[in-house]
Amino acid sequence: MLLTLPHVQAAEAEPSLYQYSGLFQYRNKDTAEFIEAARQTDLLTANTPVARVFRYIYVQGGQPELAQYTPWQSIESPSEADWQTLKAIDEVYYAAARSLMAGFIEQDEAKLQALKQELLITGNKVAVAQVASMLAVFYLDFKQDSLNALEELMYALPEIQANTGNDLYGLLFDKEFVLFHLFAILYDLGAYESSYQYGETYFELATKTSPQMMASSDYFLMVLLASQLGKYNEALAYADKLLVIAQREHPSAQLYALLAKVSVYARRGQPGDLQQAFQLLGLARLSSKPEDWDVVDEARMLAVNTTEAGLSRDMPAAKALLTQLKQVMAENENQFNLTDFKHVTELERFLAEFNSDSELAIKASYQLVKQERDKLLNALNNRLEKLSGGMQADIELVNFEKLKADHIAQQQVIETANLKTIIALLVMLLIATLAAWLFVQRRRIHQLAYTDPLTNAPNRRFMFNLLTKVFTKPRKGNCIALLDIDHFKKVNDTYGHQTGDEVLVKCSQIIRQRLRSTDQYCRYGGEEFLLLLKNTTVHQAKEVMDDIRAALHATSTWQSTAEEFAVSFSCGLVELSSYEDIDLAIAHCDQLLYTAKKQGRGQTILPVGAMQPA
C-alpha cells in the first residue's frame, strides 16, 4: 500500500514539495476534483524545478488535461537539472518520484536499476528502499516475475519506513506494502512457513497503522495458512476477525468467512469440531426460497452443499455438486472475481484432504511431487535469509570502491559481477522447476486480465495500453474504427442470449481473420469492437471494414438456433494524426457511429472533409 495522505493544506503551511506530493491521492480522480485540490497549492502556476517535475508526473500518471489549467500550452518532461534540484531537497522523495516515472510511466527496468545504483553511492538506505519497492511492483505488474520481485522486497524490508499516517504524503511505499507482498508471494510459491511469519508481522503492524486498508481476503489467506500448518488456535482467531470484517463486504465474502472457519474445525478434528462445522454450515444457508435466488445465491448454496457432502464423507455427491458449482460460475463469470474462483479451488483441495481414504492414490502422487518441491523450497528459503542484509553490503562495497585507484576498483567490479552471476545461476538452477510452474500461473492471470472471456479477443484495458503507446509516436497512417452490431438487442430478445453470444464470437473471429498481423482489435464493450489499423488511409481502412461487414452478413446459420438470420454493423472511422488525445479520437468515432445508425445502419461513416481516394 502507498502511505496514507493527509488533507492538502494552504500553500504557505508546508514546503511546496510535500504539498505537491500530497496531491498524489487525487491522481486518479476526475479532473475537476484534482484541479480543486491543486489550486490549494501553487503547482499550476509555479515555474520551479520541483513544480515542473510534479506537473509532468501528474500529466503522465492520470491527469492528461492538466496543461489547460496552467499558463503553458503543454507540460514538458523535466530536465536533469530539475531532477537534481529535487534530489538536493529530499533524496527519499527524489527516489520515489523518479522511480515512479521510470517504473509505472516509462516501464523502463534499466532506468530503475541505474537509479538504484545512483542512490547506493549516496548511502541513503531509505531512498534505495523506495526504488527497490518500485522494482518489485515493476516485476509483478509488467514482467509477472515473482522471484525478482521477492528479491527486491527482501532488499527493501530492513530500511523501508512504516506508515505513520501523519508526516508522509502518499508518494512513498511503506513497510506494510512490503510485508503484505512478501506474505502473498511466498504463499503463491508454496513456502507456507515463511509466508505465515511475514503474514503475522504484516497483521501486527497494519492493524495498528492502517486497519482500513486490510481486506477480508488478507484474513482468509491467514486462516488457510495457519490451518495448513496445524496452528488451529491461531487459525480460529483469524477466522473470527474475518467474520467481523466480512460483514462489511460482499455476501460472498461472508460465505467464505464461514467456510474458512468450517475448514479449521474439520482439519483439527477434536471432539465436537465436526458438529461445530455443521452448525456453521447451517448459518451459511439462505432462508429464502430457491426461486428467489440469483446466480450468486445459487453458487453460495452449492458451495455450502458441497462442503456438507464432503464433511459427511459422501465424495461422489460432493464431486457432483462441485462440478455443478464450477459450471454455474463459468457460465456467469462476470458475476464472480478471480478470488471467488481461487476459493473454489481451495475448497476442492480441502475436501480431497479431508477425505484422504477415498483419494489415497491422488494423495500419494501429491506427496511424491511435494517431496521434490520441498527440496526446492528449502533452497529458496536459504536464499531469502541472505537477501535481507543485501542493501548494507552493497553500500559498503560502493563506498570502498570509491577509495581505490581506478584500475583496482574496475577489477573489483568485475570480480563482484562474476560472483553475483555465479550465485544467481546457482539459485536459478535450484528453483527452475518451481519457477516454471509459477510463471505459467502468472501468465494465465495476465491473460485473464487482458482478454475478453467470451470472444477471446483482447479487452478494453489491453487496447488502451496499446493506444497509449501509439500516441507517444507520430500517428499519421494509423486509423481506429468503432463498430456496433445492428439490432443486437433484437437478436437477444428474439433468439436468446446464447445466440447473441454466438454472434459476438463469430464477429470477433471474422475480424481476427481479416486483420493483418500489424493491426489489433478489442471487444470494447457490449456489442462494440474497437479496431486499430496501422499504415493505412481512411479509405483503405473503410474497405477493410466493408469486407468484414460483408463476411459477417454472409453468415446466416447458427449453432444455437434453427432459425436463419444475418446481421450487420454500423461503424465510425477516423485517422489518428488529427487528435492529441485518445479519448477525443474515440469520442469522434462514436459520433460517426451514431450518424451511421441514424442514416440507416449497415455502413461506415468517415469524418466530414476526408479526402476522396485517388
N, C-alpha and C positions, 0 to 999 in steps of 0.2 A: 504494500500500500504506500502511496505517497503521503507525506506528512500533512497533518491537519492544518487547515488555513484559518487564520483569524480574519475578522472583518477588516476591509481596507479602511484605513483612517485618512484624515486630511493630509495634504501633501507635506506640510511642514512638520508633522508629528513624527515621522520616521525618515531615515535615509531613503533616497529615491530607489536604490537597488532593491530594498526589501519591499517597498510599495509595488514596484513593477512585478517582482516575483509573486507577490500576493495575488495578482490578477490571474495566476495560473488556474485557480479554481473556476474561473469563468471561461476558460479557453474553448470549451465545447458547448457553451450556452448560445442562445441566439444573439445576433449582432447587437440589438438594442440593449440587452442586459449587459453585455461586455462593455459597450461604449459608455453606458451609465457609470459602471464601476471605474473605467479607465479615466473618466473625467474628474474623479476624485484625486487623481494624480496628474503629473504633467507629461505622461507618456505620449499623448497625442501631439504635443507642441514642442517638447524639448529636443534640441539638436545636439545632444551629448552622446559620447561613445556608448554608455550603458543603455540609454534610451534607444539608440539605433539597434543594439543587439536584441533587446526585448521586443521591439516592434517587429523585427524580422521573424523572431521565434513565433510570435502570435499569428502573424500573417501566414506563415508556413504550417502552423500547427492547429488551425481551426477557425481563424478569423480572416479569410481572404479579402473581405471588403474593408479592412481597416484603413487603407490608404485614403479613401474618400472622406474620412473624418479628420485628416491631417492636412497640413499645408503642402504636402508633397504628392505628386501625381502617382508615384509608385514607391514601394518600400524596397530599397536595395539591400543586398547582402552586406553585413557589417565587414569592415576591413580588419586585417590582422591587428592593426594598432588599436581598434575598438576592443577587440577581444583581450588584448594585453592590458588595456586600462581596467577592464573588469577583473582580470586576474590580480592586478595590483591592489584593488579594493578588497576583494574577498576570494581567495583561491577555491574555497568549497563551492560557492555559488558559480564561479567560473567553471569548475569541473562539472557541476550539474547541468548548467545551461549549454555548454559546448558538447557534452556527451548526448544531451537531448537532441541537438542539431544533427550530430553525426549518426546517432542510433535510430531515432524514430523518424526523422525527416529525410535525411540523406541515405540512411540504411547502409552506411559505409563502415565495415568492420575494420579496415586498415586505419581509418582516421581514429576510431575508438582506441585501438591498440597504441597508436602513436601518442594520443592524448594521455593514456595511462603511463607510458614511459616518460613523457614530459613531466608529469606530476611526481613520479617516483624520484626524479632528480631533486625536486624541491624538498622531499622528505615529508610532505603533508599527507599523513596516512588517511585522515578523514576525507580529503579530496580524492585520493586514489580509490577509496571505498565507494565513492559515488560513481566513478567511471566503471569500476568492476560490476556494480549493481546494474548499470545500464547495459554492459556487455552481456550479463546474464539474461536480461529481457530481450536483447537482440537475438541471442542464440535460441531462446524459447519461441519467440514470436515469428522470426523470419528464417531461421535455419532448422527449426524443430530438432535442435541438438541439446538434449537434456544433460548430457555428460559434460560438455564445455560450460553450460550454464551452472551446473553443480560446482565445478571448479571455481568459477568466478564468485559465486555466492560464498563459498568457504573462504576465499581470499578476502572478501569484504567484511565478513562477520566480526572479526575482532575489533574493528575500528568504526563500524557504522554506528551512528547515533540512534538512540531510541526516540520515539515520538513524544515530544514534550507538550504539543498542542498549544503552546503559548508563544514561543520565541522563534519558531521555524515556520516557513511561509508557503509550503506546498510544492516547491520545485524539487525538493530533496527526497531521496529514498530514505527509509528508516529501517531500524533493526527488525521491526515487526514484519516488514516486507521480506527481508532476507530469510528470517526464521520460517515464515509461512511457506516460502517456495522450497526451502530445504526439506521441510516436512512433507510437502506434496510430491516433489520429485523422487525422494527416497522411497516413498510409498509406491510410486509407479515402477521403480526399479526392483521392488520386492525386498528391499533392505528394511524390514519391519522394525527391528530393534532400534536402528539409528533413526528411522522416521519417527518412532514413538518418543525418543529422547528429545528431538528437536520440536516435536509437537507439544510436549509438556512445557518446554521453555517458552514457546510461542504463546501458549494459552496463559501461562503465568504472567507474561509481560503484557499481552494485548488486552486481557481483561482489566488491567489497571489503567492503560494508556488510551486505548481506542476500542472499547467494547462495542460501540455502534457499528464498527466495520466488520465484526465477526458474523458469519452466516451459519445456518443450520448444517450446511454441508461440511463445515470445519469440524463440528462436533460429531457428525455422523462418521467421518473418517476416523476420529479418535476412538469412538466406540468399537468400530471394526478392528482397529489396531490392538487396542487393549484386550479385546475378547480373543483375537487370534493368538496373542502372546500369553494367554492364561491369566491376565490381570483383571479378574472378573469384578472385584470391588470397584476398581477404578473405572472399568467399563460401565458399570451401573450408575456411578456418579455422573459420568459424562452423559449417559443416556437420559438421566433425569433433567440435566441442564438443557439437553437437546429438546426434550418435550416442551419445556417452557418457551424456548426460542421459536420452535416450530409453530406455536400458536399465533405468531405474528406474520407467518408466511403463508404460502400456498397450501391448500389441503393435502397435496401430495407430500409436502414436507412433514406434515403431521403424521401421515401414514408411515413414512419411512422411519420416523422417530419411534413409533410403536414397534415396528418390525425390527428395528435395531435392538431395542430392549428385549424383544422376544428371542432374538438370536443369542444374546448374552445368557439368558436363563437356560436356553436349550443346550448351549455349549458347556455351561458349568455343570449341569446335571446333578445338583444336590437335591435331597428330598424336598418335594414341594415346588421345585423350579418349573417342572413341566406344567403343573396346574397354574402357576403364575403366568406362564407363557400363553396358555389357552385363555385365561381371563383377559389378558391384554389384547388378544385377537378379537375377543368379544367386543371390547371397547372400540376396535377399529371398524367394526361392521356399521354399515349405514342403516338408519332407521326407516328411510324412505322406501317406497316400492320400486322394483326393478324398472317398471315402465316410466318412472320419473327420472331415471339415471341418465346422465350424459356419458360421453366416451370416457372421461377421466374417472367418473364414478364407477363405470363398468370395470376399468382397469384396476381400480382400487380393490374392488370386491374379488376380482380374480387373483390379485396378489395375496389377499387375506386367505382365500380358499386354498390357494396353492400351498401357503405356509402351513395351514391347518392339516392338510392332507399329508405333507411331509413330516410334520411332528407326530402324526398318527401312524407313521411308517407305511403309509399307502402310496408308495412311489409311483405305481402306474397312474393313479389318479393325479398325483402331483405333477408328473411329467405332462400329462394331457392338458391340465389346467395351465401349466407354464407355457406350453405351445400356443394355447389359445390367447394367453396374455400377450405374448410376443407378436402374434398376428394382429391383435387389436391395436397395439402400439405402432406396428409397422404401417398399418392401413390409415392411421391417423397421426402420423409422426409430427405434424405441425402442432399438435396438442401437447407434445412432450418435448423435453430438452435432453441434452446428452447425459446429464446427471441421472435422469429417470432411467435411461437405458442401462447405464452403468450399475445402478442399484438393482435392476432386474438380474443382471449377470451375477452380482454379489449374492442375491437370493438363491439363484441356481446353484452356486458353489457351496453355499451354506447347507442347502438341503442334501446335496450329494455327500458332504462331510458328515452330516447328522445321521444319514442312513448308510454308513460305511459298509455294513454287511452286504447289502444288495448291490453296492457299487465297488466291490472288492477289486475287480480287475482294473477299473479306472483308477482307483486309489493307488494300487501297486505301481501302475505306469507313472502316475504323477510323482510318487516317491522317488522313482529312478531319475526322472528329469530333475526333481528338486535337489537331489544329491549333487548332480553336476552343477546346477545353478548356485548352490551354496558355496561351492569352491570359488566360483567367480565373484560372488558377493563378498566373501572373506577378503579376497584380493582388493576389491573396491573399497572396503572399509579401511584396510591398511593404508590405501592411498589417501582417503579422506583425513586420517589422523595427521598426515604430513602436510596437508594443504593449509591448515588454519594459521600457521606462522609464516606463510609464504610472503606476505607483504613486507614484514620487517626484514626478512632475509634479502629481498630484492633491494630495499632502500639502502641497507648496509653495503651491499655489493656495489651499487651505483656510486655511493659516496667514496668507497675505497678506490674504485677505478679512476675517479676524478683526480686523485692524488698521485697517480702513477704517470710515468712518461708515456707518450702516445703509443710507442711500439709495444710496451709491456701491456698497456690497457687493451690494445687491439687483440693481443694474444689471449688475454683472459676472457674477452668477449667471445672469441671463437671457441675456447675450451668450455665456457659455460653453455654456449648454444649447443655444442655437441653433447654435453652431459644431459641437458634438458631434452634433446632429441631422443637420446637413448632411453631416458626414463619414460618419455611419452610413448615410445614404441612398445616398451615392455608393458606399460599399463593398458594400452590399446589391445595388445595381444591377449592379455588376461581377460578383458571384458568383451572381446569381439563377439562371442556367441550371444551374450546377454544384450549387447548393443543392437545387434541385428534385429532381434525380436522387438526391442523398444522402438527402434526407428520405424519399423513397419506400422506400429500402433500410432506413432506420431503422424506419419504420412496419412493414415486413414482419417485421423482427426482433422488434419489440414484439408483433406479432400471434402470432408463433410462441411467444413466452414466456408468453402468457396464453390460448392456445387449444388445446383438445384436438385433435390432428391427425386422429383417426379420425372423431369425430362433429361436428367443427367447433363444438362447444359451448365456452363459457368453461371454463377448467380450475380446479382447486382453488385455485391461487395467486390467480387473479382473484377468486374468491368470498371468500377470506379477507380480501383487501384491502377488498372491499365491506362485509363484515360488521364489520370493524374500524371503519369509518366509521359504520355503523348503531349500533354500541354506544357511540358518543360522544354520542348523542342519546336522547331519550325513545323507548322501543321499543314502547309499547302499540299494538296493532293490527298488529304485524309478526309473521309466523309463518315457521318453517322446517320443511321436510319432507324426510326422508331416505328414499329408496325403493331397493329392491333387487329386481332381476328374479328371479322364482322359477324354480328348477330350471335356472339358466343353464348350470351345468356339464354338465347332461344334454344341453342343446341343442348345446354344443360337441362333446361326445363322440359324439352321435348323428348330427348333420348336418355337423359340421366347423366349424373356427374362422372360415371365411369367412362362413358363415351366422350364427354368433354375432356377428360384427362387424356384419352387416346388421341384426340385431335391435337392437343398441345404437344404430345410426344411426337406425333407424325410431323407437325410443323417444325419442331426442333431438329428432327432427323433430316428433313429436306434442306433446311438452312445449312446444316453442317456439311451436307453433300455438295451444295452449290458454292460454298465459300472457298477461297484459296487458302493456302497454308499461312499466308501473311495476315489474313483477316481474322476477326474474332466476333463473337456474339455472346449474349447472355439472355436468360429469362429475366426481364426487367420487373415483372410483377403481374399477377393475374394472367390475362391472355395477351400480354405485351412482350415483345422481344426487342432488344436494342442491338444493332449491328455496327461494327467498326470496319470500314473498308479502306485499305491503305493504297496509296499510289494510284489514284483513280480520279476522274472528274465526276461531277454530279450526274452527268448524263450516262456515263458508263455505269455508275452505281445504280442509276434508275433501271438500266437494262437488267442488271443482276436481280433487283427486287422484282421486276416483271417476270423474270424467269422463275424465281422462287414461287411467286403467286400462281403462275401457270401450272407448275408441278403440283402445288397443293390443291388447286382447283380440279386437277385431273384425278384426284383420289376421291372415290365415291363409295367404296365399300369399307366396312369397319368390323373388327372382330367382336366388339361388344354389343352390336345390334344388327338385326337382319335388315333394317331399313337402309336404303341407299340415299345419300345426300352429299353435296360438295360444299366446301367453304372457301372463302377468300379473305383477303385482309386489306385494310387501308394503311397508308404509310406516309410519313413525313420525312424528308431527307435534306440535310444541309452539308456544306463543306466547312471544315473547322477553322480555316485560316481567318474567317471573318469574326471569330469570337475570342475573347480573352479569358473566358470563364466556362468551365464545363457545364454548370447549371444553366447558363444562358443558352448555350447551344442546344441542350436537351429540351429546354422550355420552348425554343423556336420550333424544334422538331415536333413537339407536342401540339403546338398551334397549327402547324401544317397538317398533322394527322387529323386534327379536328375539322379542318377545312375539307380534307378528303372525305370524311364522314358526311359532312353537310352536302357535298356535291355528288353524292350517290354511292359512296363506298367503292371498294374493289379497285383502287387506283393509288398512284404515288404522286404526291404534290411536292414541287420544288419551290424554293424561295422566289418571290417576285423579282424579275430582273436577272435571273440566272441566264447565262449565255447559252444560246442555241448551239447544238453540235454543228461542226463544220461540214 
